[in-house]
Amino acid sequence: MNKAAFVASPTLALVLVFAVLMNAMSRGLGETFGVFVLPLSNEFGWSRTTLTGAYVLYMAGYGLCAPLAGQLYARAGPRVTFALGLTELGSWFVLSSFAKGPLPLYAGIGLLGALGASAIGMIATSSFIRTWFSHRLTTALGIAHTGLSIGVLVFAGLTAWDTQKIKEMYYEGDGVDDKL
């Protein structure tokens, strides 16, 4: 494959965009949790230590689930791996939205979030990129992994902005400004 083919192929460009998006979601969605620590602490009276424990469980699980994600990709392929990972991430958000205590939050972010993020993260996207790029593999991997940083900036940034806008719409003048 020559340099022009690397840049000009629409299929390869879509593969890179998909890999960047999956990496962005893998890393960025997990980082949105930090935006909610203070509001959850204020709303439910939970300590920040308790809430941070869910994130610690998520990060530990993210690393420990990486070999499982690799095995899943090797056995089931990219369609199953990415679909399962996205389903697990979605389930994390649904389960966590109903959390009335720390346990569902821990199960949501610590278990489902870690499994989902691992399934769509670096292991799966690196394997996916490797199947499409025989030449210029390291360049393609570098582009795909920019999604990790993009995801943190975009998802955490938008979540913080959205949380601030919700606070302004619903809580301004209600005496709860300092709680959020």
Residue frames relative to the residue before (quaternion, step in Angstrom):
aa qw qx qy qz dx dy dz
M 1.0000 0.0000 0.0000 0.0000 0.00 0.00 0.00
N 0.2751 -0.7701 0.5511 0.1660 3.55 -0.81 0.96
K 0.7276 -0.4480 0.2940 0.4284 3.53 -1.31 0.21
A 0.6437 0.5305 -0.3275 0.4437 3.59 0.95 -0.81
A 0.6525 0.5133 -0.3198 0.4567 3.60 0.98 -0.79
F 0.6056 0.5632 -0.3539 0.4368 3.58 1.08 -0.67
V 0.7367 0.4130 -0.2204 0.4881 3.55 0.92 -0.91
A 0.7576 0.4622 -0.2161 0.4071 3.59 0.89 -0.94
S 0.5930 0.6034 -0.3813 0.3726 3.64 1.07 -0.43
P 0.3927 -0.7339 0.5002 0.2385 3.61 -0.60 1.08
T 0.6266 0.5414 -0.3432 0.4433 3.59 1.02 -0.73
L 0.6834 0.4721 -0.2904 0.4751 3.57 0.88 -0.92
A 0.6131 0.5353 -0.3505 0.4634 3.58 1.08 -0.66
L 0.6549 0.5022 -0.3090 0.4727 3.61 0.98 -0.79
V 0.6073 0.5416 -0.3440 0.4686 3.57 1.07 -0.73
L 0.6756 0.4853 -0.2933 0.4711 3.59 0.92 -0.87
V 0.6408 0.5154 -0.3255 0.4667 3.59 0.95 -0.84
F 0.6440 0.5175 -0.3159 0.4665 3.59 0.96 -0.87
A 0.6717 0.4971 -0.2966 0.4623 3.59 0.89 -0.92
V 0.6327 0.5098 -0.3311 0.4797 3.60 0.99 -0.78
L 0.6640 0.5095 -0.3050 0.4545 3.59 0.92 -0.89
M 0.6653 0.4941 -0.3109 0.4654 3.60 0.91 -0.85
N 0.6536 0.4915 -0.3134 0.4828 3.60 0.96 -0.80
A 0.6295 0.5348 -0.3335 0.4544 3.59 1.02 -0.79
M 0.6824 0.4693 -0.2882 0.4807 3.57 0.92 -0.86
S 0.6216 0.5668 -0.3373 0.4227 3.56 0.98 -0.85
R 0.7740 0.3416 -0.1764 0.5031 3.55 0.79 -0.97
G 0.7006 0.5198 -0.2775 0.4025 3.55 0.87 -0.96
L 0.6611 0.5127 -0.3256 0.4405 3.58 0.92 -0.81
G 0.6363 0.5256 -0.3309 0.4575 3.58 1.04 -0.68
E 0.6743 0.5058 -0.2937 0.4509 3.55 1.05 -0.72
T 0.5305 0.6199 -0.4244 0.3926 3.60 1.18 -0.23
F 0.5215 0.6558 -0.4111 0.3592 3.57 1.16 -0.47
G 0.6230 0.5709 -0.3370 0.4152 3.58 1.00 -0.77
V 0.6075 0.5619 -0.3496 0.4392 3.56 1.14 -0.61
F 0.7359 0.4470 -0.2246 0.4563 3.58 1.09 -0.72
V 0.4319 0.7281 -0.4601 0.2675 3.61 1.20 -0.18
L 0.7168 0.4398 -0.2680 0.4700 3.61 0.69 -1.00
P 0.6713 0.4758 -0.3318 0.4614 3.67 0.79 -0.79
L 0.6530 0.4958 -0.3231 0.4727 3.63 0.96 -0.76
S 0.6267 0.5379 -0.3303 0.4569 3.56 1.01 -0.80
N 0.6945 0.4677 -0.2693 0.4759 3.56 0.92 -0.90
E 0.6799 0.5166 -0.2904 0.4320 3.58 0.93 -0.88
F 0.8141 0.2732 -0.1149 0.4994 3.56 0.82 -1.01
G 0.4585 -0.6996 0.4396 0.3273 3.57 1.24 -0.20
W 0.4160 0.6945 -0.4800 0.3378 3.57 1.21 0.42
S 0.5014 -0.6383 0.4808 0.3316 3.56 -1.09 0.62
R 0.5893 -0.5672 0.4369 0.3743 3.53 -1.20 0.47
T 0.5779 0.5772 -0.3688 0.4437 3.57 1.17 -0.57
T 0.6452 0.5149 -0.3120 0.4703 3.57 0.95 -0.88
L 0.6872 0.4785 -0.2802 0.4693 3.56 0.89 -0.92
T 0.6570 0.5075 -0.3123 0.4618 3.56 0.95 -0.81
G 0.5604 0.6032 -0.3753 0.4258 3.57 1.18 -0.55
A 0.6183 0.5339 -0.3434 0.4634 3.60 1.07 -0.69
Y 0.6678 0.4890 -0.2989 0.4748 3.57 0.99 -0.82
V 0.6179 0.5308 -0.3400 0.4699 3.59 1.04 -0.73
L 0.6422 0.5108 -0.3109 0.4795 3.57 0.99 -0.83
Y 0.6215 0.5409 -0.3250 0.4643 3.57 1.05 -0.79
M 0.7055 0.4630 -0.2802 0.4576 3.59 0.77 -0.99
A 0.6368 0.5052 -0.3301 0.4800 3.59 1.01 -0.75
G 0.6685 0.5022 -0.2900 0.4656 3.55 0.96 -0.88
Y 0.5965 0.5741 -0.3487 0.4393 3.55 1.08 -0.77
G 0.7016 0.4495 -0.2585 0.4888 3.56 0.93 -0.88
L 0.6934 0.4806 -0.2827 0.4564 3.57 0.93 -0.88
C 0.6762 0.4907 -0.2926 0.4652 3.59 1.13 -0.57
A 0.4616 0.7042 -0.4417 0.3099 3.62 1.20 -0.26
P 0.6637 0.4765 -0.3375 0.4674 3.66 0.85 -0.73
L 0.6185 0.5324 -0.3406 0.4669 3.59 1.10 -0.66
A 0.6352 0.5205 -0.3227 0.4707 3.56 1.02 -0.79
G 0.6417 0.5200 -0.3200 0.4641 3.58 1.01 -0.77
Q 0.6540 0.5018 -0.3045 0.4773 3.58 0.98 -0.83
L 0.6403 0.5213 -0.3207 0.4641 3.57 0.96 -0.85
Y 0.6583 0.5021 -0.3111 0.4666 3.58 0.91 -0.90
A 0.6701 0.5090 -0.3030 0.4474 3.59 0.91 -0.90
R 0.7475 0.4119 -0.2204 0.4722 3.59 0.97 -0.80
A 0.8075 0.3000 -0.1332 0.4900 3.58 0.89 -0.91
G 0.4820 -0.6864 0.4288 0.3357 3.59 1.19 -0.37
P 0.7174 -0.4918 0.2961 0.3946 3.55 -1.31 0.21
R 0.6287 0.5557 -0.3652 0.4031 3.64 0.89 -0.76
V 0.6930 0.4593 -0.2728 0.4841 3.55 0.84 -0.99
T 0.6643 0.5234 -0.3140 0.4314 3.58 0.87 -0.92
F 0.7101 0.4388 -0.2719 0.4789 3.59 0.79 -0.95
A 0.6414 0.5196 -0.3312 0.4571 3.62 0.97 -0.77
L 0.6648 0.4923 -0.3006 0.4748 3.57 0.93 -0.86
G 0.6537 0.5216 -0.3096 0.4525 3.58 0.96 -0.85
L 0.6707 0.4827 -0.3008 0.4761 3.58 0.93 -0.84
T 0.6216 0.5330 -0.3311 0.4690 3.57 1.08 -0.73
E 0.6616 0.5002 -0.3046 0.4683 3.58 0.94 -0.85
L 0.6434 0.5062 -0.3302 0.4699 3.59 0.98 -0.76
G 0.6492 0.5099 -0.3147 0.4685 3.57 0.96 -0.83
S 0.6425 0.5232 -0.3113 0.4653 3.57 1.02 -0.83
W 0.5885 0.5707 -0.3586 0.4464 3.57 1.10 -0.72
F 0.7000 0.4695 -0.2828 0.4579 3.57 0.80 -0.98
V 0.6425 0.5127 -0.3274 0.4661 3.59 0.98 -0.78
L 0.6795 0.4875 -0.2949 0.4622 3.59 0.80 -0.99
S 0.6852 0.4933 -0.2890 0.4512 3.57 0.88 -0.91
S 0.6214 0.5573 -0.3545 0.4213 3.60 1.06 -0.61
F 0.7032 0.4284 -0.2600 0.5043 3.60 1.21 -0.43
A 0.4029 0.7457 -0.4568 0.2700 3.58 1.27 0.03
K 0.0863 -0.7776 0.6223 0.0246 3.52 -0.86 1.06
G 0.7569 0.1872 -0.1283 0.6128 3.53 1.35 -0.04
P 0.6928 -0.5041 0.3159 0.4075 3.58 -1.20 0.24
L 0.5998 0.6124 -0.3711 0.3570 3.63 1.00 -0.70
P 0.6806 0.4498 -0.3193 0.4823 3.67 0.80 -0.79
L 0.6099 0.5447 -0.3447 0.4610 3.56 1.12 -0.64
Y 0.6503 0.5030 -0.3035 0.4817 3.57 1.00 -0.86
A 0.6642 0.4886 -0.3060 0.4758 3.59 0.94 -0.85
G 0.6644 0.5232 -0.3031 0.4393 3.56 0.97 -0.86
I 0.7833 0.3144 -0.1793 0.5054 3.55 0.56 -1.13
G 0.7049 0.5015 -0.2785 0.4172 3.57 0.88 -0.93
L 0.7690 0.3281 -0.1844 0.5167 3.58 0.99 -0.76
L 0.7591 0.3756 -0.2177 0.4851 3.58 0.51 -1.16
G 0.6467 0.5252 -0.3221 0.4496 3.56 0.98 -0.81
A 0.6675 0.4992 -0.2944 0.4674 3.57 0.95 -0.90
L 0.6575 0.5002 -0.3116 0.4694 3.59 0.92 -0.87
G 0.6906 0.4915 -0.2817 0.4496 3.56 0.85 -0.96
A 0.6750 0.4925 -0.2971 0.4622 3.56 0.88 -0.92
S 0.6440 0.5096 -0.3237 0.4698 3.58 1.03 -0.72
A 0.6723 0.5258 -0.2996 0.4264 3.57 0.96 -0.86
I 0.7657 0.3123 -0.2014 0.5250 3.60 1.07 -0.58
G 0.5457 0.6820 -0.3565 0.3317 3.57 1.29 -0.06
M 0.8735 -0.1707 0.1010 0.4446 3.50 -1.29 -0.55
I 0.6444 0.5306 -0.3399 0.4331 3.59 0.93 -0.83
A 0.7135 0.4490 -0.2568 0.4727 3.57 0.76 -1.06
T 0.6901 0.4695 -0.3075 0.4568 3.61 0.84 -0.85
S 0.6217 0.5280 -0.3497 0.4609 3.60 1.04 -0.66
S 0.6536 0.4952 -0.3086 0.4820 3.57 0.98 -0.82
F 0.6367 0.5333 -0.3161 0.4585 3.56 1.00 -0.84
I 0.6600 0.5000 -0.3000 0.4738 3.58 0.91 -0.93
R 0.6420 0.5521 -0.3239 0.4221 3.57 0.93 -0.90
T 0.6647 0.5056 -0.3170 0.4494 3.62 1.01 -0.69
W 0.7246 0.4356 -0.2416 0.4763 3.60 1.13 -0.53
F 0.7757 0.2989 -0.1527 0.5345 3.59 1.07 -0.64
S 0.1248 -0.7886 0.5988 0.0626 3.55 -0.48 1.17
H 0.7382 0.2479 -0.1606 0.6064 3.58 1.15 -0.64
R 0.8176 0.2027 -0.1839 0.5066 3.53 -1.18 0.64
L 0.1719 0.8316 -0.5046 0.1561 3.53 1.17 0.72
T 0.6807 0.4944 -0.3071 0.4449 3.58 0.84 -0.91
T 0.6175 0.5251 -0.3448 0.4733 3.59 1.07 -0.65
A 0.6582 0.5036 -0.3030 0.4704 3.57 0.94 -0.90
L 0.6494 0.5062 -0.3176 0.4703 3.60 0.96 -0.81
G 0.6370 0.5320 -0.3208 0.4563 3.57 1.01 -0.81
I 0.6522 0.4956 -0.3106 0.4823 3.56 0.98 -0.83
A 0.6622 0.5192 -0.3071 0.4446 3.58 0.89 -0.93
H 0.7174 0.4632 -0.2605 0.4505 3.57 0.94 -0.82
T 0.4655 0.6342 -0.4689 0.4015 3.59 1.24 0.04
G 0.5317 0.6449 -0.3912 0.3851 3.55 1.23 -0.44
L 0.5698 0.5999 -0.3836 0.4102 3.59 1.11 -0.59
S 0.7155 0.4208 -0.2445 0.5012 3.57 0.86 -0.95
I 0.6216 0.5439 -0.3393 0.4502 3.56 0.99 -0.82
G 0.6563 0.5351 -0.3118 0.4309 3.57 0.94 -0.89
V 0.6508 0.5034 -0.3199 0.4697 3.56 0.94 -0.85
L 0.6810 0.4908 -0.2962 0.4557 3.58 0.85 -0.93
V 0.7284 0.4473 -0.2532 0.4530 3.57 0.80 -1.01
F 0.7448 0.4240 -0.2553 0.4475 3.59 0.61 -1.08
A 0.6842 0.4516 -0.2993 0.4883 3.60 0.83 -0.87
G 0.6488 0.5262 -0.3170 0.4491 3.58 0.98 -0.79
L 0.6826 0.4711 -0.2848 0.4806 3.58 0.90 -0.91
T 0.6323 0.5273 -0.3345 0.4587 3.58 1.03 -0.73
A 0.6527 0.4989 -0.3121 0.4772 3.58 0.95 -0.85
W 0.6535 0.5074 -0.3110 0.4677 3.58 0.94 -0.88
D 0.6715 0.5010 -0.2920 0.4613 3.58 0.92 -0.95
T 0.6334 0.5258 -0.3232 0.4668 3.58 0.99 -0.81
Q 0.6483 0.5095 -0.3112 0.4725 3.57 1.00 -0.81
K 0.6575 0.5044 -0.3115 0.4649 3.60 0.96 -0.83
I 0.6334 0.5141 -0.3290 0.4756 3.60 1.00 -0.77
K 0.6242 0.5346 -0.3296 0.4647 3.56 0.99 -0.85
E 0.6807 0.4912 -0.2945 0.4568 3.58 0.89 -0.91
M 0.6799 0.5058 -0.2919 0.4434 3.59 0.97 -0.83
Y 0.8275 0.3009 -0.1099 0.4611 3.55 0.79 -1.03
Y 0.7976 0.3537 -0.1578 0.4624 3.57 1.03 -0.64
E 0.4841 0.6606 -0.4565 0.3477 3.61 1.16 -0.23
G 0.8194 0.2215 -0.1866 0.4947 3.54 -0.86 0.96
D 0.6146 0.5605 -0.3470 0.4332 3.59 1.25 -0.04
G 0.5411 -0.6481 0.3897 0.3679 3.56 1.25 0.07
V 0.6332 0.5253 -0.3419 0.4541 3.58 1.22 0.26
D 0.2794 0.8044 -0.4888 0.1898 3.58 1.23 0.26
D 0.7196 0.4618 -0.2653 0.4456 3.57 0.86 -0.89
K 0.5855 0.5946 -0.3751 0.4037 3.59 1.19 -0.32
L 0.7256 0.3417 -0.2212 0.5548 3.60 1.10 -0.59
